[in-house]
Structure formats: C-alpha cells, structure tokens
Amino acid sequence: IARVTLTQRFGNPFSEPIEAVYTFPMSDRAAVDAMTMKIGDRTIAGVVKTREEARRTYEAAKAAGQAASLLDQERPNISTQSVANILPGDRIETTVSYVEYLAYEAGEYLFSFPMVVGPRYVPGTPTGPEGTDQVPDAGRISPPVTPEGTRAGHDIALTVDLDAGVPIRDVRSELHEVDVERPSDHE
C-alpha cells in the first residue's frame, strides 16, 4: 500500500482575485482520505460531501468572496482541484492525501505517480466550450495542451520514502532519471 501526499501551491500575480482550476491525473486505485487548504497561518480541513452539495458549498463561498477549495473526481483517474478567490499576492496551498494498492507483477511492486492528463478522444457534437452532446463535461477532463517544444512552466518535485518491511533489491524509474539514497548513505 502506498500513502501519497500531494501538495499543490497556487499563487496570484494579478491585481484582481482569481480562481485556479487544476486538472491532474491520479491513480485509478487511489482512495482520497484527507484534504486541507492552507492560507497564511490558517489550515482548513476538507469535509467529504456529495458532489452536488460540495459544489453548492464551494459556489456559495466563491460568490461571497471567500477563499474556498473543491476537489472533484472527474473520472476514476482524473481529478480537478478548484481554488476560489485567491487574492493578489496570496499563496494558497492544498494538500490531498490518498492511499492506493500497489500493482504486483512478477515479483515486483509498481508505484506510478502520473503527472499529465493526456489528450482524450471526445466523441459527439460540440454543445459549447465545456462539452459535447455525448460528453457534457469534456472541458473538465481535457485541460489545455502545452505546445510542442515548450514547457508549462510549472515545477514538480517528487520524494518517495520507501519502507517495504523487507530488503529492497532494486529501485528504478522507467521514464525519469532518479537519485536513490539508502539509509546507509546517511550513516
């Protein structure tokens, strides 16, 4: 089992309050069990509600000019974090915690931390900027794609603390260069 803590930082460089909406991938084996929002020294714990009730609460806070955050599961492997009323110069940090069963195959456990929601096939006739007649929420699962040869400009840091309970034979990444430090490296 993996315990994952995902911290997202949102800032506002503009002169008016903004809403940030971040669509991100998540393992389809993940079960979210905690969320917090930190503004300055205040930390606000998230509360699990039905999708409709959570959306109403978020929209009411947003309309009242209050800072609020909402975590929506769009698909089993896609989530959206919305943060309303980020004031000019403010930084808001959201933390989502989840657990997931690790895939086990041929004597190896696989931990995958997806970092991109790739382009999706969206069938149907467009009904507006947010969807089609077959996929009404297409806009929520199809974030803009960064043009080829460019970088989104957002940094990511990933740290894995591994306590397998048994000797670890090998740690590797198929797609990214990684630095591996074993406890004996610090002694």
SULCORQUI-V575763 format. One record per backbone hydrogen bond with DSSP energy under -0.5 kcal/mol. NH is the residue of the N-H (numbers start at 0). CO is the residue of the C=O. E is the energy in kcal/mol with one decimal. If there is no record, write none. Layout:
{{NH CO E} {NH CO E}}
//
This chain:
{{1 99 -2.8} {3 1 -0.6} {3 97 -3.2} {5 3 -0.5} {5 95 -3.2} {6 4 -0.6} {7 5 -0.5} {7 93 -3.0} {9 91 -3.2} {11 89 -1.4} {17 85 -1.8} {19 82 -2.6} {21 80 -2.7} {22 20 -0.5} {23 21 -0.5} {23 78 -2.8} {25 76 -1.8} {29 26 -1.6} {30 98 -2.5} {32 96 -2.4} {33 96 -1.3} {35 94 -2.2} {36 43 -2.2} {37 92 -3.4} {38 36 -0.5} {38 41 -2.4} {39 90 -0.7} {41 38 -2.2} {43 36 -3.0} {44 42 -0.5} {45 34 -3.8} {53 49 -2.9} {54 50 -2.3} {55 51 -2.2} {56 52 -2.4} {57 53 -2.4} {58 54 -2.8} {59 55 -2.3} {60 56 -2.1} {61 57 -2.7} {62 58 -2.6} {63 59 -1.6} {64 61 -1.5} {65 60 -2.6} {67 83 -1.1} {69 81 -2.4} {71 69 -0.6} {71 79 -2.8} {73 71 -0.7} {73 77 -2.1} {74 77 -1.9} {77 74 -1.4} {78 23 -2.8} {79 71 -2.7} {80 21 -2.8} {81 69 -2.8} {81 79 -0.6} {82 19 -2.8} {83 67 -2.8} {85 17 -2.9} {86 84 -0.8} {88 11 -3.2} {89 86 -2.4} {91 9 -2.9} {92 37 -2.4} {93 7 -2.8} {94 35 -2.4} {95 5 -2.7} {96 33 -2.8} {97 3 -2.6} {98 30 -1.7} {99 1 -1.8} {100 28 -0.6} {102 109 -1.2} {104 107 -2.9} {107 104 -1.6} {109 102 -2.8} {110 108 -0.5} {111 109 -0.5} {113 111 -0.6} {117 115 -0.9} {122 120 -0.5} {126 130 -2.6} {127 130 -0.8} {130 127 -0.8} {131 134 -1.7} {132 124 -2.0} {137 134 -1.8} {138 129 -3.3} {139 136 -1.8} {140 136 -0.7} {140 137 -1.0} {141 137 -0.7} {149 146 -1.9} {160 158 -0.5} {161 159 -0.6} {162 160 -0.6} {168 166 -0.6} {179 177 -0.5} {180 178 -0.5} {184 181 -2.7} {185 182 -1.7} {186 183 -0.9}}
//
